[in-house]
Amino acid sequence: MDRKEVQKLESFFQRRFNSKGISIRPRPRKDDSAEVYFGDEFVGVLFRDDEEGELSYNFTMAILDIDLEDA
């Protein structure tokens, strides 16, 4: 993903989740995905899927059971 694409996705996430604390960062040595952060905390990976001319993005977020103990 190029910087312009990352910025567009970051703006989408910030609007969708109503939080300027979300950032999207390119992954080193990977051009098909980026990392999603809330503040300094890594929360997931955003994958670019360009299949047969149809572009979409898939967001994957793992939730550990120990993270649920604080809820």
N, C-alpha and C positions, 0 to 999 in steps of 0.2 A: 504494500500500500504506500502510495506517495504521501507527502506531507499535506497536500490539499485534501485528499480523501480522508486522512486521519482527522483533520480539522473539521470537516463536514460531519463525520461520525461523532466526534466529541460534542459538537453543538447539538446534534440530535439527542444524544444521551443526556446532556445537561437540561435540555428542554423537557424531554420525556419524564425524567425523574426529578425535575425541579430542583437541581442541585449543581452549583458551579464547582463543587468539590470533586466532580468526576472528571478524570482525564484519560485520554487514549494515547498510548505511547507505542511507536513502532518497535517491533522486535528485532534484535540484532540478527543478522544473517537470514531473516525470513521476510519474504515480500508478499505472502498471502495471508498474513495475520498481524494483529496488534494486541497489546495488553491493556486491560481496563483497570484503572485504579480509582479508589475513593480515598482522597487525601494521599497519604503515602502507602496505603494498604492495597496490595494486589487483590483483585476480586475475580478476575476471569480473563478469558481470551476471546477475541473477536476475529472470526475467520471470514475471509472473502471467498465467495463461491461464484465463479463466472462460468456457467455451464450453458453451452449452446447460445451464447449471446444474451442470456438472462442473468443479470447481476443481483446477488443477494448477499446478506451477511448473517452469520450464525454466532450468537453469543453463548459461551459456555462458562458456567459458574459452578464451582464445587462448594458444597456447604458441609462442613464437618460437624459431626454430632457434638463435639466439645464447644463449637460456636453457638449452638442452640441452648446451652446451659445458662448463658447470660440473658436469654430472652425471658 
